[in-house]
Amino acid sequence: MLAQTDPQKKSAFKNPFVYSWAALVLAALIVGWILFSRWQENRGIEKRTKEERAQKQQEQDRAALEQFGGKELAIQNFYATPAVIRRGETVQLCYGVANAKTVKLEPQSNPVWPSYSRCVDVTPTKSTTYTLTIADAAGNTRTQTVQVQVRYVWQTLFCKSPVTPRLTPKIRGISPRRTIPPQIPRFPL
């Protein structure tokens, strides 16, 4: 019989599986570190972006507050649409105020209150100047006026008002209408 030799114990360092597992673990650690560092960097970028957005929004809000009047009492806008009407038609008086406690629009009977943008319908029977008066808590006031012209039927047929804004382009070859001579009576039809 053949003599059996004592199997020699192989060293763990001579096993190829140990080296391949060690290489895989090392590669996994490197990939894990790269992923973690990129995640951390993205988190920092998102935080800075969020802070920049918040700062930009704050600046926009501050600009809007300034635009709406800031701390000062102000009439932002006050106008009539349309500014020239025929008798019996309705006009919208629109206003916007900043930091007002009370608003008064005369002569008219519709309720008004402080607002950045509000319109009131009125039906004047003759040309009227409307006055918007606002006041703050300290008693300071601001006033602004707007005029609404009421034209009679015969005026709309025969004459052009010098204060009517030109909303249509001028057509070649057509001259503007003439005004009515002073001898024609000027009373409503």
Secondary structure, DSSP 8 states (H G I E B T S, - for coil): -----------GGG-HHHHHHHHHHHHHHHHHHHHHHHHHHHHHHHHHHHHHHHHHHHHHHHHHHHHTTTTS-EEEEEEEESSEEETT--EEEEEEEES-SEEEEES--S-----SSEEEEE--SS-EEEEEEEE-TTS-EEEEEEEEEEE-HHHHHH---TTS---S---TT--------TTS-----
